[in-house]
């Protein structure tokens, strides 16, 4: 493929979406493409700033930040104008929007660019048409289809949800799974004070932290001295801390702030991902690559990661089922270890960053050819 100029547009440089964009940008730069980023100026923090400062010198199309609010409002006009100016200044071959806001800015801000690409990353797909917000957000998504040459989905699940809620994309659409790097297949040694269970993620209801706490209470009520470490930040941390206190779990459940996943892996023996909804969560891929035993719910694209072992997944929002799965994993450590090794091999074969980058570039090539033809 001839070198391309690619401009990625996203809102908040946080979470799995940001990880995806970083991996994609680095991989595209390494393959000789000219890449640029446009994102929110108010999100992130010192760690994000450090990552971006390291990446910026390799971005031929530059790094640009502008205030981008999560909720729709008048501020969107300034953000859209900023994106339009960056597109006009860089004249990319590809403008690739990530997430609902990034996708809207990228497609509305593009003029004569060769192709307009969108990756939802969940976003509007978490809403339902039964709500006013859902009707508005999904309606906007449907209208923007007319300005979309290519949609890439990180999971077949997201592809299906998009078709059901928004509609069939009139242009190209491709499923390209997220991936992990070679270094993430190194194992992580446990800390001497590691808990039995570990949660890593944003502290919000959607992630099922309350379900995990209820499961720990059930297990301890049955006589098991189970402990859990909860790593992450979020507006609902206080809610979960109060829940743990009311259940008498102050000594059993420990809360830490947000730290990198591989650093957090040392803090617990079994990773628990009790989410009520997901797309294709990086934390599952990262834990599997590190050979860490994990228990997850049957949501989103998690089953695509587990493949033949998807029958081990737990129903979401079911504390009793989660407690049973935890008890089984603790009681049969040899089986748990073998399951972790098998999942590690599957991720190594099918969920790599190189595979993701090549898959996205291949989809760009298809869309460019379709536009030229």
Buried (B, 14 or more C-beta within 10 A) or exposed (E): EEEBBBBBBBBBBBBBBBBBBBBBBBBBBEBEBBBBBBBBEEBBEEEBEEBBEEBEEEBBBBBBBBEBBEEBEEEBEEBBEBBBBBBEEBEBBBBBBBBBBBBBBBBBBBEEBBBBBBBBBBBBBBBEEEEEEBEBBBEBBEEBBEBBBBBBBBBBBBBEBBEEBBEEBEBBBBBBBBBBBEEBBEEBEBEEEBBBBBBBBBBBBBBBBBBBBBBBBBBBEEEBEBBBBBBBBBEBBEBBBEBBEEBEBEEBBBBBEBBEBBEBBBBBBBBBBBBBBBBBBBBBBBBBBBBBBBBBBBBBBBBBBBEEEEEBBBEBBBBEBBBBBBBEBBEEEEEBEEBBEBBBEBBBEEBBBBBBBBBBBEBBBBBBEEBEE
